Structures are given as structure tokens and as C-alpha cells.
């Protein structure tokens, strides 16, 4: 392609294929890098197509009377479709690369906003922040199995004394010797009218 539009818009970097982050590039195999480069080349062609459509729209709008609205609408719709395809390719590239990375950071990678870099310009900061949060979480997490040291014993830690069988039998014999009349007198004496 020998056109001046092969690099896309110079004043609109969003139609350029995002570059693979250096941290990610260092972590993936050469075959994954090669596949991403092929997909990136496809995105560059989409960007170049958008650039050509933009140039055509500019020329039409410079015509006397603002150009034919039908052509403008068709070119605009074509631009929208290509822009969506470009965005979809960025997401697909990101997902394909992420399959080859540590699963612990997949959420961080998938939440990234695609800008000039495939996983966002702030990837290093987000990864460091995630590691710091994970470390803080481990420090705050209660450790099971270790007894508490310097823990005060509850005030009622002693159990009640056990009553021997002899005491229980003696109490039963004593209560059997109380006559029903005595028990009745005892209840009546505490009765309040």
C-alpha cells in the first residue's frame, strides 16, 4: 500500500493499533508475540482505512454547498463500522495475550482502558497497587490454629464442684423424711394476701 494514509490519522492516535505493554511483552512467548503482531498489522490497516475515509469526508465537505449528504452519511456509517471493528480487535488481542499470563492478574488486565498501550498506560501502577492490596490483606487476615497469647482466662473458668452420689442419696433421704403437712405449713406461712 503506497498511500500516504497507511499510518492512520496523525492527529487521532485512537485509530492506531495499540502497542503491547513492555511488561506484558517480556512475559509472553515469541509465538504469542508474533500472533499479536499479525493482529496489530490488521488493526493498522483498519486505521489506514479510517484515515482514507476521513480524507474523503474532508474533500466532500470542502466542496461548494458542503457536498452530497448521501455520500457523507455512507462514509460516516462505514467509519462507525470500522471503528467498532478496530475496538473489537483491541479487546480480542488483549484477551488472547491475557490467556498466557498469570491468572491472578487477569481482572486487572481485563479492566484496563485501551489507549496507546494495549493494557493501558498505567498498567505498572495498577499491578503494584494490586500486589500491595494483596499483601495488606494477608497481613490483616486472621491466622487460624494459633492460640492467642496473653489472653486472659474468663472469670468463670472453674467448673462447679461435682456432687458425689452419697450426697445425692443423703439429700433424697432427708427430703423423704419431711411430711407433707410440714411442707404445706411452710408454703402457707409465706403466702401474702
C-alpha positions as CSV (number, residue, x, y, z in Angstrom):
1,X,0.0,0.0,0.0
2,X,1.8,3.1,-1.2
3,X,-0.8,5.7,0.1
4,X,0.0,8.5,2.5
5,X,-2.8,7.1,4.7
6,X,-1.1,3.9,5.7
7,X,-0.2,5.2,9.2
8,X,-3.6,6.5,10.0
9,X,-4.5,9.9,11.4
10,X,-1.6,11.8,12.8
11,X,-3.9,13.9,15.0
12,X,-6.1,10.9,16.1
13,X,-4.0,8.3,17.9
14,X,-7.1,6.2,18.8
15,X,-7.2,4.7,15.3
16,X,-3.6,3.4,15.5
17,X,-3.1,-0.1,16.7
18,X,-2.2,0.0,20.4
19,X,1.3,-1.2,21.3
20,X,1.8,-4.2,23.6
21,X,3.0,-3.1,27.1
22,X,6.7,-3.7,27.8
23,X,5.8,-5.6,31.0
24,X,3.5,-7.9,29.1
25,X,5.8,-8.3,26.1
26,X,8.5,-9.6,28.4
27,X,6.2,-12.1,30.0
28,X,4.9,-13.8,26.8
29,X,6.4,-16.3,24.4
30,X,7.7,-15.4,21.0
31,X,4.8,-17.2,19.3
32,X,2.3,-15.1,21.3
33,X,4.2,-12.0,20.3
34,X,4.1,-13.0,16.6
35,X,0.4,-13.6,16.7
36,X,-0.2,-10.3,18.4
37,X,1.9,-8.6,15.8
38,X,-0.2,-10.1,13.0
39,X,-3.4,-8.8,14.6
40,X,-1.8,-5.5,15.2
41,X,-1.0,-5.2,11.5
42,X,-4.7,-5.9,10.7
43,X,-5.6,-3.0,13.1
44,X,-3.1,-0.7,11.4
45,X,-4.9,-1.5,8.1
46,X,-8.3,-0.6,9.7
47,X,-6.8,2.6,11.0
48,X,-5.5,3.4,7.5
49,X,-8.9,2.8,6.1
50,X,-10.4,5.2,8.6
51,X,-7.8,7.7,7.6
52,X,-8.8,7.4,3.9
53,X,-12.4,7.8,4.8
54,X,-11.6,10.9,6.8
55,X,-9.7,12.4,3.9
56,X,-12.6,11.7,1.6
57,X,-15.1,13.3,4.0
58,X,-12.8,16.4,4.3
59,X,-12.7,16.8,0.5
60,X,-16.5,16.3,0.2
61,X,-17.2,18.9,2.9
62,X,-14.8,21.4,1.2
63,X,-17.0,21.2,-2.0
64,X,-19.3,24.1,-2.7
65,X,-22.5,23.6,-0.8
66,X,-20.9,21.2,1.7
67,X,-21.0,18.1,-0.6
68,X,-23.6,15.4,-1.2
69,X,-25.2,14.4,2.2
70,X,-25.8,10.9,0.9
71,X,-22.1,10.2,0.4
72,X,-21.3,11.8,3.7
73,X,-23.8,9.6,5.5
74,X,-22.5,6.4,3.8
75,X,-18.9,7.3,4.6
76,X,-19.9,8.1,8.2
77,X,-21.6,4.8,8.6
78,X,-18.6,3.0,7.2
79,X,-16.3,4.8,9.6
80,X,-18.5,3.7,12.5
81,X,-18.3,0.1,11.5
82,X,-14.6,0.2,11.0
83,X,-14.1,2.0,14.4
84,X,-16.1,-0.7,16.1
85,X,-14.1,-3.4,14.4
86,X,-10.9,-1.6,15.5
87,X,-12.1,-1.6,19.1
88,X,-13.1,-5.2,18.9
89,X,-9.7,-6.2,17.6
90,X,-8.0,-4.4,20.6
91,X,-10.2,-6.4,23.0
92,X,-9.5,-9.7,21.2
93,X,-5.8,-9.0,21.2
94,X,-5.9,-8.2,24.9
95,X,-7.8,-11.4,25.7
96,X,-5.6,-13.6,23.6
97,X,-2.4,-12.3,25.3
98,X,-4.0,-12.5,28.8
99,X,-4.6,-16.2,28.3
100,X,-0.8,-16.6,28.5
101,X,-0.4,-14.5,31.7
102,X,-0.8,-15.2,35.4
103,X,-4.5,-15.8,36.2
104,X,-4.2,-13.8,39.4
105,X,-3.9,-10.5,37.5
106,X,-6.5,-11.3,34.7
107,X,-9.1,-9.0,36.3
108,X,-6.6,-6.1,36.4
109,X,-5.7,-6.7,32.8
110,X,-9.3,-7.0,31.6
111,X,-10.4,-3.8,33.3
112,X,-7.7,-1.7,31.5
113,X,-8.7,1.0,29.2
114,X,-7.1,0.6,25.8
115,X,-5.2,3.7,24.9
116,X,-1.8,3.9,23.2
117,X,-0.9,0.7,25.0
118,X,-2.9,-2.5,24.8
119,X,-3.3,-2.9,28.6
120,X,-3.3,0.8,29.4
121,X,-0.5,3.3,30.2
122,X,-1.0,2.8,33.9
123,X,-0.5,-1.0,34.0
124,X,2.6,-0.9,36.1
125,X,0.9,1.3,38.7
126,X,-2.2,-1.0,38.8
127,X,-0.1,-4.1,39.2
128,X,1.9,-2.6,42.0
129,X,-1.3,-1.4,43.7
130,X,-2.8,-4.9,43.4
131,X,0.2,-6.5,45.0
132,X,0.2,-4.0,47.8
133,X,-3.5,-4.7,48.5
134,X,-2.9,-8.5,48.4
135,X,0.0,-8.1,50.9
136,X,-2.1,-5.9,53.2
137,X,-4.9,-8.4,53.0
138,X,-2.6,-11.2,54.1
139,X,-1.3,-9.2,57.0
140,X,-4.9,-8.4,58.1
141,X,-6.2,-11.9,57.7
142,X,-6.7,-13.8,60.9
143,X,-4.3,-16.8,61.3
144,X,-6.3,-19.9,62.3
145,X,-4.8,-22.6,64.5
146,X,-2.5,-20.4,66.6
147,X,-3.7,-20.0,70.2
148,X,-4.0,-16.4,71.4
149,X,-1.1,-15.5,73.7
150,X,-1.6,-13.3,76.7
151,X,-5.3,-14.0,76.6
152,X,-7.0,-13.6,80.0
153,X,-8.9,-16.5,81.2
154,X,-12.6,-15.9,81.7
155,X,-13.7,-15.2,85.2
156,X,-15.8,-18.3,85.4
157,X,-13.2,-20.7,84.1
158,X,-13.6,-23.1,87.1
159,X,-16.4,-25.6,86.9
160,X,-18.8,-26.2,89.7
161,X,-17.9,-28.9,92.2
162,X,-19.3,-32.3,91.5
163,X,-21.7,-33.8,93.9
164,X,-20.9,-37.3,94.9
165,X,-23.5,-40.0,94.7
166,X,-23.5,-40.3,98.6
167,X,-24.6,-36.6,98.9
168,X,-27.4,-37.0,96.4
169,X,-28.7,-40.1,98.2
170,X,-28.5,-38.3,101.5
171,X,-30.4,-35.3,100.1
172,X,-33.1,-37.7,98.8
173,X,-33.4,-39.4,102.2
174,X,-33.7,-36.1,104.0
175,X,-36.4,-34.7,101.8
176,X,-38.3,-38.0,102.2
177,X,-38.5,-37.5,105.9
178,X,-40.3,-34.2,105.5
179,X,-44.0,-34.8,105.9
180,X,-46.5,-33.3,103.5
181,X,-48.0,-31.4,106.4
182,X,-44.7,-29.7,107.1
183,X,-44.3,-28.7,103.5
184,X,-47.8,-27.3,103.4
185,X,-47.3,-25.3,106.6
186,X,-44.1,-23.9,105.1
187,X,-45.9,-22.7,102.0
188,X,-48.8,-21.2,103.9
189,X,-46.5,-19.2,106.2
190,X,-45.1,-17.3,103.2
191,X,-48.4,-16.7,101.5
192,X,-49.3,-13.0,101.2
193,X,-53.0,-11.8,100.8
